[in-house]
Amino acid sequence: MPGPPVTIGCAVVLSPGAAGAPDSGIISVVTQAIATAGGMPLAVVGSVCQMVNSVSGAPYPLPIPGGGSTSVTINGTALIRMGDQIQADSGSTGGALHQR
């Protein structure tokens, strides 16, 4: 069951990653500024994760194209919460959000 909403700095694990092994990163950009918690904007679909390829060490951006809450939206966009399985792309089973 998903937990509280997340914001910039939340850890993300993507499996499989860009080279097969899981990649890790953080949410670095939140695309909305309407809803905040403690002065930080809450992440929604469309927010960007800064990921690191676990094999090469190369950084890459990963926009969150889908997943998140099916019942809570901000301006019609799904809220992202701790423990959500987010969609990444057709080659990935998705990412998991973890508190850091």
Phi, psi and omega in degrees: 000128181298152182258216183290161177298157181241168181215193179305135178098351178292135180287143180230137174239127181249124183223124355286156179278188183300329180248014178109303178291151180302138175257156178230161180183197179222159171286124184247336181223130175249130189271007177227155180229011182284311183256129180227163172222123182060028179084358180255137180291142180279137182289142177226169173305134184107342175296158185246133175258138172264109185257161175234126177295124186287343180268309184265339184083003181285133177280150175206148178277147178225100174293145178272103185276344182191179183096203180083197185290139175265352183240343181242123179231157174237116185053037178080007180248135185298134174287142177258131182234160177305131179089352178297144170266117182259147176281143178246289176205182185295339181266005185234146175279351176117182182239161176239142180260132182228145178288138180245000000 
